[in-house]
Amino acid sequence: MDNDTWLDLLVANGHVHPQIDTLETGPRYREPMLLHRNNRDGTFDEVSKESGLAALPAHSRRGAAFGDVFNTGNIDVLLLNVGEPPSLLKNMNADGYHRVLFKLIGTRSNRAAIGARVTVRAAGVQQFSEVRGGGSYLSQNDLRLHFGLGTASKIESVQIRWPNGNVEALQDVGADYIYTVVEGKGIQDKRPLPPPSTGHATSGAAH
């Protein structure tokens, strides 16, 4: 949620049966979301109130799709609400950390690069992610791979393992860009992200 290199957890909830609300106590059909911040030690803190999520209306939610919808370098969330319009949560994080996105285009592999794995090393921290088809229920995440880089303004190395097993390596890649990488041809395009902003981190939602 804040590009500090440590992944956080968002949980979208909702009971299966509306009739559950006829009970006096227990779970409800419409339930609040939960956001768990990574403490970097194997534990998490529940921070839905601090992030502003607790103030949003409760819904019965079935799916969550993650991606940088506004090309700001922050991960936004589109939520599927049962029987109601979806909710788009715009991530207004302003912690000032660096980030990067990779859009992969296969040539010998499938064009969407489903199954490709990218490993990045920046400031001694190694992260990896994979291009996946599907995700949460009835949801498809952004196919671009997003990495929060913390205070690192440069990526020391990028390794791309394409679905057919071929491996490409990139060195000294600058942070705060959206890179388009074509299989066998390296970086073919890069678009700057807005400069990392600093200030009080907030969150917002649009419907």
Backbone as CSV, one residue per row, in Angstrom:
resi,resn,N_x,N_y,N_z,CA_x,CA_y,CA_z,C_x,C_y,C_z
1,MET,0.822,-1.214,0.000,0.000,0.000,0.000,0.852,1.259,0.000
2,ASP,2.144,1.161,0.334,2.959,2.364,0.503,4.312,2.301,-0.201
3,ASN,4.553,1.272,-1.013,5.779,1.159,-1.819,7.049,1.025,-0.983
4,ASP,6.942,0.463,0.218,8.126,0.346,1.078,8.903,-0.951,0.845
5,THR,8.564,-1.718,-0.175,9.135,-3.015,-0.597,8.496,-4.202,0.112
6,TRP,7.719,-3.971,1.174,7.069,-5.053,1.912,5.592,-5.110,1.536
7,LEU,5.122,-6.281,1.104,3.727,-6.414,0.659,2.760,-6.385,1.829
8,ASP,1.649,-5.688,1.638,0.581,-5.613,2.622,-0.626,-6.420,2.125
9,LEU,-1.635,-6.571,2.963,-2.772,-7.425,2.630,-4.082,-6.651,2.737
10,LEU,-4.888,-6.702,1.676,-6.238,-6.150,1.692,-7.222,-7.313,1.577
11,VAL,-8.214,-7.325,2.449,-9.219,-8.388,2.449,-10.589,-7.764,2.211
12,ALA,-11.258,-8.197,1.142,-12.612,-7.738,0.836,-13.589,-8.828,1.263
13,ASN,-14.557,-8.468,2.096,-15.421,-9.454,2.749,-16.868,-9.350,2.304
14,GLY,-17.645,-10.341,2.679,-19.082,-10.360,2.461,-19.605,-11.766,2.625
15,HIS,-20.683,-11.911,3.395,-21.268,-13.231,3.594,-21.961,-13.695,2.315
16,VAL,-22.086,-14.999,2.148,-22.685,-15.563,0.933,-24.196,-15.352,0.903
17,HIS,-24.873,-15.442,2.029,-26.334,-15.430,2.067,-26.862,-14.157,2.749
18,PRO,-27.720,-13.385,2.083,-28.303,-12.196,2.718,-29.107,-12.530,3.971
19,GLN,-29.637,-13.761,4.034,-30.475,-14.140,5.176,-29.709,-14.149,6.500
20,ILE,-28.370,-14.062,6.422,-27.591,-14.060,7.658,-27.946,-12.857,8.527
21,ASP,-28.475,-11.785,7.886,-28.809,-10.578,8.645,-30.037,-10.759,9.527
22,THR,-30.790,-11.860,9.349,-31.948,-12.107,10.208,-31.534,-12.571,11.601
23,LEU,-30.286,-12.992,11.740,-29.789,-13.391,13.056,-29.427,-12.148,13.870
24,GLU,-29.617,-12.231,15.148,-29.357,-11.070,16.000,-27.868,-10.772,16.126
25,THR,-27.049,-11.783,16.131,-25.608,-11.585,16.286,-24.864,-12.415,15.245
26,GLY,-23.582,-12.119,15.071,-22.765,-12.884,14.147,-22.368,-12.066,12.933
27,PRO,-21.849,-12.709,11.912,-21.408,-11.984,10.703,-22.591,-11.375,9.975
28,ARG,-22.295,-10.342,9.188,-23.321,-9.663,8.412,-23.105,-9.936,6.915
29,TYR,-24.186,-9.701,6.132,-24.074,-9.873,4.686,-23.111,-8.832,4.110
30,ARG,-23.249,-7.591,4.522,-22.322,-6.528,4.130,-21.298,-6.335,5.235
31,GLU,-20.044,-6.411,4.869,-18.985,-6.347,5.875,-17.911,-5.341,5.464
32,PRO,-17.198,-4.808,6.432,-16.141,-3.844,6.119,-14.909,-4.542,5.544
33,MET,-14.060,-3.741,4.889,-12.777,-4.256,4.401,-11.743,-4.234,5.524
34,LEU,-10.720,-5.056,5.345,-9.613,-5.098,6.297,-8.308,-4.844,5.548
35,LEU,-7.478,-3.964,6.085,-6.168,-3.684,5.511,-5.114,-4.001,6.561
36,HIS,-4.175,-4.872,6.205,-3.144,-5.316,7.138,-1.783,-4.807,6.660
37,ARG,-1.142,-3.967,7.473,0.167,-3.408,7.143,1.270,-4.352,7.616
38,ASN,2.216,-4.599,6.717,3.325,-5.504,7.017,4.295,-4.839,7.989
39,ASN,4.543,-5.490,9.111,5.476,-4.975,10.115,6.926,-5.373,9.852
40,ARG,7.160,-6.090,8.764,8.518,-6.486,8.348,9.161,-7.501,9.289
41,ASP,8.355,-8.139,10.133,8.894,-9.139,11.058,8.036,-10.397,11.089
42,GLY,7.197,-10.579,10.058,6.311,-11.730,10.023,4.955,-11.480,10.645
43,THR,4.708,-10.237,11.122,3.415,-9.889,11.704,2.807,-8.718,10.928
44,PHE,1.505,-8.510,11.146,0.781,-7.446,10.459,-0.072,-6.681,11.472
45,ASP,-0.278,-5.396,11.205,-1.211,-4.578,11.969,-2.435,-4.292,11.111
46,GLU,-3.622,-4.338,11.710,-4.854,-4.027,10.991,-5.031,-2.501,11.031
47,VAL,-5.018,-1.866,9.837,-4.977,-0.400,9.774,-6.112,0.162,8.902
48,SER,-7.247,-0.519,8.853,-8.346,-0.020,8.016,-8.853,1.335,8.511
49,LYS,-8.824,1.579,9.811,-9.276,2.865,10.337,-8.303,3.965,9.956
50,GLU,-7.012,3.723,10.158,-6.004,4.730,9.857,-5.962,5.069,8.366
51,SER,-6.250,4.080,7.513,-6.178,4.285,6.070,-7.429,4.946,5.492
52,GLY,-8.485,5.029,6.279,-9.734,5.599,5.803,-10.719,4.569,5.288
53,LEU,-10.319,3.310,5.171,-11.209,2.286,4.634,-12.391,2.003,5.559
54,ALA,-12.181,2.133,6.864,-13.253,1.823,7.810,-14.423,2.787,7.676
55,ALA,-14.176,3.960,7.105,-15.239,4.955,6.961,-16.092,4.719,5.726
56,LEU,-15.703,3.795,4.858,-16.452,3.526,3.635,-17.670,2.645,3.933
57,PRO,-18.734,2.763,3.140,-19.915,1.920,3.360,-19.579,0.443,3.229
58,ALA,-20.221,-0.371,4.043,-20.023,-1.823,3.959,-20.777,-2.374,2.756
59,HIS,-20.196,-3.378,2.110,-20.825,-4.063,0.986,-20.558,-5.557,1.138
60,SER,-21.322,-6.353,0.394,-20.976,-7.765,0.261,-20.081,-7.868,-0.965
61,ARG,-18.791,-8.076,-0.742,-17.797,-8.019,-1.811,-17.343,-9.424,-2.182
62,ARG,-17.123,-9.631,-3.502,-16.703,-10.940,-3.983,-15.341,-10.927,-4.678
63,GLY,-14.920,-9.781,-5.171,-13.668,-9.761,-5.915,-12.927,-8.456,-5.719
64,ALA,-11.604,-8.510,-5.884,-10.757,-7.320,-5.806,-9.692,-7.427,-6.893
65,ALA,-9.616,-6.402,-7.726,-8.599,-6.345,-8.776,-7.637,-5.219,-8.451
66,PHE,-6.337,-5.518,-8.517,-5.309,-4.567,-8.112,-4.541,-4.064,-9.328
67,GLY,-4.241,-2.769,-9.353,-3.459,-2.213,-10.451,-3.309,-0.712,-10.309
68,ASP,-2.336,-0.171,-11.009,-2.102,1.275,-10.994,-3.021,1.920,-12.025
69,VAL,-4.260,2.136,-11.657,-5.283,2.615,-12.585,-4.947,3.996,-13.131
70,PHE,-4.373,4.850,-12.308,-4.150,6.245,-12.687,-2.694,6.535,-13.067
71,ASN,-1.865,5.490,-13.168,-0.452,5.642,-13.539,0.275,6.644,-12.641
72,THR,0.053,6.501,-11.345,0.713,7.355,-10.365,1.836,6.644,-9.624
73,GLY,1.960,5.336,-9.839,2.940,4.561,-9.090,2.389,3.934,-7.831
74,ASN,1.118,4.177,-7.537,0.446,3.570,-6.384,-0.535,2.511,-6.875
75,ILE,-0.697,1.459,-6.089,-1.629,0.395,-6.439,-3.042,0.747,-5.980
76,ASP,-3.960,0.815,-6.944,-5.370,1.079,-6.668,-6.134,-0.244,-6.655
77,VAL,-7.408,-0.198,-6.212,-8.188,-1.424,-6.078,-9.597,-1.202,-6.634
78,LEU,-10.039,-2.109,-7.494,-11.423,-2.127,-7.976,-12.135,-3.296,-7.312
79,LEU,-13.243,-3.011,-6.631,-13.945,-4.009,-5.837,-15.280,-4.361,-6.471
80,LEU,-15.587,-5.646,-6.513,-16.866,-6.142,-7.019,-17.841,-6.263,-5.851
81,ASN,-18.907,-5.471,-5.889,-19.950,-5.512,-4.868,-21.163,-6.251,-5.419
82,VAL,-21.638,-7.234,-4.694,-22.742,-8.063,-5.177,-24.017,-7.232,-5.311
83,GLY,-24.612,-7.226,-6.520,-25.875,-6.544,-6.742,-25.798,-5.037,-6.713
84,GLU,-24.581,-4.467,-6.686,-24.400,-3.023,-6.603,-23.257,-2.612,-7.523
85,PRO,-23.147,-1.318,-7.843,-22.023,-0.882,-8.673,-20.687,-1.181,-8.000
86,PRO,-19.627,-1.373,-8.776,-18.305,-1.609,-8.185,-17.768,-0.351,-7.509
87,SER,-16.769,-0.522,-6.677,-16.101,0.592,-6.002,-14.659,0.666,-6.470
88,LEU,-14.211,1.866,-6.807,-12.821,2.080,-7.183,-12.141,2.863,-6.072
89,LEU,-11.128,2.261,-5.476,-10.374,2.904,-4.404,-9.075,3.456,-4.974
90,LYS,-8.923,4.764,-4.957,-7.704,5.398,-5.433,-6.713,5.525,-4.277
91,ASN,-5.537,4.980,-4.477,-4.500,4.995,-3.449,-3.839,6.367,-3.440
92,MET,-4.018,7.105,-2.342,-3.477,8.455,-2.217,-2.203,8.471,-1.371
93,ASN,-1.513,7.338,-1.310,-0.294,7.240,-0.521,0.695,8.341,-0.915
94,ALA,1.314,8.946,0.096,2.285,10.012,-0.152,3.483,9.859,0.777
95,ASP,4.002,8.630,0.880,5.151,8.382,1.750,6.472,8.742,1.096
96,GLY,6.463,9.029,-0.206,7.679,9.462,-0.866,8.601,8.355,-1.324
97,TYR,8.151,7.103,-1.286,9.000,5.996,-1.706,8.992,5.848,-3.231
98,HIS,10.091,5.299,-3.747,10.216,5.074,-5.181,9.477,3.802,-5.588
99,ARG,9.189,3.690,-6.899,8.467,2.536,-7.421,8.746,2.397,-8.901
100,VAL,8.321,1.280,-9.477,8.545,1.007,-10.892,7.492,0.015,-11.372
101,LEU,7.134,0.096,-12.665,6.240,-0.880,-13.279,6.876,-1.410,-14.547
102,PHE,6.650,-2.701,-14.803,7.144,-3.339,-16.019,5.962,-3.909,-16.798
103,LYS,5.822,-3.456,-18.037,4.852,-4.035,-18.955,5.610,-4.961,-19.895
104,LEU,5.312,-6.247,-19.838,6.022,-7.243,-20.634,5.215,-7.632,-21.861
105,ILE,5.889,-7.711,-22.995,5.256,-8.144,-24.242,6.042,-9.320,-24.796
106,GLY,5.393,-10.464,-24.877,6.054,-11.652,-25.397,6.101,-11.660,-26.909
107,THR,7.132,-12.294,-27.453,7.239,-12.518,-28.901,7.258,-14.015,-29.169
108,ARG,8.276,-14.672,-28.681,8.300,-16.138,-28.775,7.376,-16.769,-27.740
109,SER,7.222,-16.097,-26.590,6.228,-16.519,-25.601,4.891,-15.876,-25.943
110,ASN,3.839,-16.167,-25.160,2.548,-15.547,-25.407,2.661,-14.035,-25.258
111,ARG,1.899,-13.300,-26.060,2.060,-11.851,-26.138,1.820,-11.160,-24.801
112,ALA,0.883,-11.665,-23.991,0.603,-11.058,-22.689,1.645,-11.429,-21.641
113,ALA,2.569,-12.323,-21.994,3.647,-12.757,-21.096,3.119,-13.424,-19.829
114,ILE,1.938,-14.049,-19.917,1.411,-14.780,-18.759,2.405,-15.877,-18.383
115,GLY,2.802,-15.892,-17.123,3.766,-16.873,-16.648,5.177,-16.337,-16.518
116,ALA,5.429,-15.127,-17.001,6.769,-14.541,-16.877,7.028,-14.152,-15.426
117,ARG,8.287,-14.268,-15.014,8.690,-13.880,-13.657,9.765,-12.807,-13.749
118,VAL,9.588,-11.746,-12.968,10.563,-10.664,-12.912,11.137,-10.592,-11.497
119,THR,12.462,-10.566,-11.409,13.160,-10.439,-10.133,13.974,-9.154,-10.168
120,VAL,13.782,-8.295,-9.189,14.520,-7.038,-9.118,15.324,-6.999,-7.824
121,ARG,16.495,-6.376,-7.913,17.316,-6.149,-6.729,17.651,-4.666,-6.659
122,ALA,17.274,-4.039,-5.545,17.514,-2.615,-5.349,17.888,-2.371,-3.890
123,ALA,19.000,-1.674,-3.679,19.475,-1.360,-2.330,19.580,-2.613,-1.469
124,GLY,19.999,-3.718,-2.078,20.201,-4.958,-1.347,18.956,-5.762,-1.075
125,VAL,17.786,-5.285,-1.529,16.528,-5.993,-1.324,16.119,-6.661,-2.637
126,GLN,15.827,-7.953,-2.574,15.404,-8.694,-3.756,13.914,-8.981,-3.683
127,GLN,13.193,-8.694,-4.777,11.762,-8.964,-4.876,11.491,-9.679,-6.182
128,PHE,10.404,-10.433,-6.223,9.990,-11.022,-7.493,8.471,-11.003,-7.590
129,SER,7.998,-11.034,-8.825,6.567,-11.113,-9.080,6.366,-11.813,-10.409
130,GLU,5.154,-12.294,-10.648,4.845,-13.027,-11.864,3.621,-12.429,-12.550
131,VAL,3.601,-12.496,-13.866,2.426,-12.086,-14.632,1.427,-13.236,-14.572
132,ARG,0.254,-12.967,-14.025,-0.728,-14.027,-13.820,-2.042,-13.694,-14.519
133,GLY,-2.668,-14.702,-15.070,-4.015,-14.565,-15.595,-5.005,-14.864,-14.486
134,GLY,-5.979,-13.985,-14.293,-6.934,-14.185,-13.208,-6.377,-13.676,-11.888
135,GLY,-7.189,-13.793,-10.856,-6.785,-13.326,-9.543,-7.886,-13.630,-8.554
136,SER,-8.442,-12.582,-7.965,-9.574,-12.752,-7.082,-10.803,-13.158,-7.908
137,TYR,-11.914,-13.450,-7.238,-13.121,-13.944,-7.912,-13.596,-12.952,-8.968
138,LEU,-13.767,-13.429,-10.220,-14.223,-12.606,-11.338,-13.377,-11.349,-11.516
139,SER,-12.093,-11.435,-11.211,-11.229,-10.259,-11.225,-9.934,-10.555,-11.967
140,GLN,-9.411,-9.536,-12.648,-8.124,-9.625,-13.321,-7.263,-8.443,-12.895
141,ASN,-6.122,-8.733,-12.313,-5.208,-7.679,-11.904,-4.528,-7.052,-13.115
142,ASP,-3.974,-5.877,-12.916,-3.131,-5.222,-13.907,-2.018,-6.196,-14.309
143,LEU,-1.834,-6.414,-15.607,-0.784,-7.333,-16.067,0.610,-6.734,-15.925
144,ARG,0.700,-5.427,-15.734,1.997,-4.813,-15.478,2.453,-5.169,-14.066
145,LEU,3.729,-5.459,-13.907,4.251,-5.826,-12.601,4.757,-4.582,-11.894
146,HIS,4.279,-4.380,-10.675,4.594,-3.196,-9.869,5.517,-3.600,-8.725
147,PHE,6.535,-2.792,-8.498,7.431,-3.016,-7.362,7.595,-1.710,-6.592
148,GLY,7.346,-1.755,-5.283,7.724,-0.650,-4.421,9.204,-0.774,-4.098
149,LEU,9.928,0.330,-4.166,11.388,0.286,-4.033,11.902,0.989,-2.790
150,GLY,11.011,1.474,-1.946,11.469,2.167,-0.745,12.286,3.402,-1.105
151,THR,13.444,3.551,-0.493,14.285,4.729,-0.723,15.233,4.558,-1.903
152,ALA,15.201,3.406,-2.581,16.130,3.145,-3.690,15.676,3.877,-4.949
153,SER,16.553,4.734,-5.487,16.231,5.475,-6.703,16.721,4.766,-7.962
154,LYS,17.373,3.630,-7.780,17.882,2.864,-8.909,17.768,1.378,-8.605
155,ILE,17.476,0.592,-9.646,17.419,-0.869,-9.523,18.739,-1.423,-10.042
156,GLU,19.433,-2.159,-9.194,20.748,-2.684,-9.581,20.645,-3.713,-10.684
157,SER,19.659,-4.586,-10.596,19.509,-5.622,-11.622,18.058,-6.038,-11.754
158,VAL,17.680,-6.373,-12.989,16.356,-6.899,-13.294,16.535,-8.173,-14.105
159,GLN,15.949,-9.261,-13.641,15.995,-10.521,-14.387,14.584,-10.892,-14.795
160,ILE,14.405,-11.146,-16.088,13.104,-11.548,-16.619,13.208,-12.968,-17.145
161,ARG,12.442,-13.857,-16.551,12.358,-15.235,-17.050,11.046,-15.360,-17.806
162,TRP,11.147,-15.461,-19.118,9.964,-15.526,-19.969,9.322,-16.911,-19.881
163,PRO,8.046,-17.025,-20.258,7.355,-18.319,-20.132,8.033,-19.475,-20.858
164,ASN,8.780,-19.189,-21.943,9.442,-20.283,-22.663,10.793,-20.652,-22.055
165,GLY,11.153,-20.021,-20.938,12.387,-20.357,-20.245,13.552,-19.433,-20.539
166,ASN,13.458,-18.596,-21.565,14.532,-17.652,-21.863,14.653,-16.616,-20.752
167,VAL,15.880,-16.187,-20.497,16.140,-15.231,-19.424,16.825,-14.001,-20.001
168,GLU,16.334,-12.834,-19.636,16.958,-11.565,-20.010,17.366,-10.834,-18.739
169,ALA,18.453,-10.076,-18.816,18.941,-9.325,-17.673,19.119,-7.863,-18.048
170,LEU,18.723,-6.984,-17.135,18.903,-5.544,-17.288,19.682,-5.034,-16.092
171,GLN,20.494,-4.000,-16.294,21.315,-3.453,-15.228,21.054,-1.958,-15.074
172,ASP,21.206,-1.475,-13.839,21.137,-0.041,-13.531,19.901,0.620,-14.151
173,VAL,18.739,0.144,-13.744,17.462,0.644,-14.257,16.924,1.699,-13.290
174,GLY,16.598,2.865,-13.790,16.111,3.939,-12.940,14.727,3.666,-12.380
175,ALA,14.483,4.156,-11.172,13.168,4.023,-10.548,12.218,5.071,-11.107
176,ASP,10.944,4.929,-10.765,9.903,5.917,-11.062,9.592,6.027,-12.554
177,TYR,9.556,4.872,-13.218,9.169,4.803,-14.622,8.242,3.611,-14.839
178,ILE,7.480,3.666,-15.921,6.772,2.507,-16.450,7.550,2.044,-17.672
179,TYR,8.132,0.847,-17.596,8.954,0.317,-18.668,8.167,-0.692,-19.490
180,THR,8.296,-0.605,-20.799,7.775,-1.633,-21.691,8.950,-2.464,-22.173
181,VAL,8.909,-3.756,-21.872,9.998,-4.662,-22.235,9.451,-5.697,-23.214
182,VAL,10.065,-5.769,-24.400,9.672,-6.723,-25.426,10.651,-7.896,-25.403
183,GLU,10.110,-9.084,-25.383,10.940,-10.283,-25.303,12.002,-10.288,-26.402
184,GLY,13.258,-10.445,-25.992,14.370,-10.500,-26.925,14.888,-9.158,-27.391
185,LYS,14.200,-8.055,-27.008,14.596,-6.728,-27.476,14.869,-5.747,-26.348
186,GLY,14.641,-6.156,-25.108,14.904,-5.282,-23.978,13.875,-4.175,-23.838
187,ILE,14.274,-3.083,-23.184,13.372,-1.958,-22.936,13.116,-1.209,-24.244
188,GLN,11.856,-1.115,-24.620,11.474,-0.439,-25.857,10.773,0.893,-25.610
189,ASP,10.347,1.133,-24.377,9.683,2.390,-24.063,9.753,2.599,-22.558
190,LYS,9.847,3.841,-22.134,9.757,4.148,-20.706,9.017,5.468,-20.540
191,ARG,8.083,5.474,-19.596,7.277,6.658,-19.337,7.421,7.036,-17.867
192,PRO,7.725,8.295,-17.585,7.971,8.687,-16.193,6.700,8.664,-15.362
193,LEU,6.839,8.219,-14.135,5.783,8.351,-13.148,5.910,9.724,-12.494
194,PRO,4.851,10.215,-11.868,4.984,11.471,-11.118,6.070,11.327,-10.054
195,PRO,6.781,12.394,-9.744,7.804,12.297,-8.684,7.181,11.796,-7.394
196,PRO,7.900,10.964,-6.640,7.349,10.494,-5.359,6.992,11.682,-4.473
197,SER,5.768,11.712,-4.024,5.321,12.832,-3.193,5.509,12.497,-1.731
198,THR,5.692,13.518,-0.946,5.845,13.343,0.493,4.771,14.131,1.186
199,GLY,4.419,13.667,2.361,3.358,14.326,3.122,2.531,13.298,3.835
200,HIS,1.411,13.698,4.350,0.550,12.784,5.100,-0.140,11.827,4.142
201,ALA,-0.014,10.539,4.390,-0.629,9.524,3.543,-2.116,9.449,3.809
202,THR,-2.915,9.535,2.747,-4.369,9.446,2.895,-4.907,8.458,1.901
203,SER,-6.170,8.179,1.966,-6.798,7.302,0.984,-8.116,7.900,0.559
204,GLY,-8.543,7.548,-0.635,-9.808,8.071,-1.130,-10.544,6.999,-1.892
205,ALA,-11.814,7.230,-2.156,-12.607,6.238,-2.870,-13.547,6.931,-3.833
206,ALA,-13.770,6.290,-4.970,-14.748,6.780,-5.938,-15.644,5.620,-6.306
207,HIS,-16.865,5.898,-6.654,-17.830,4.840,-7.006,-18.295,5.032,-8.438
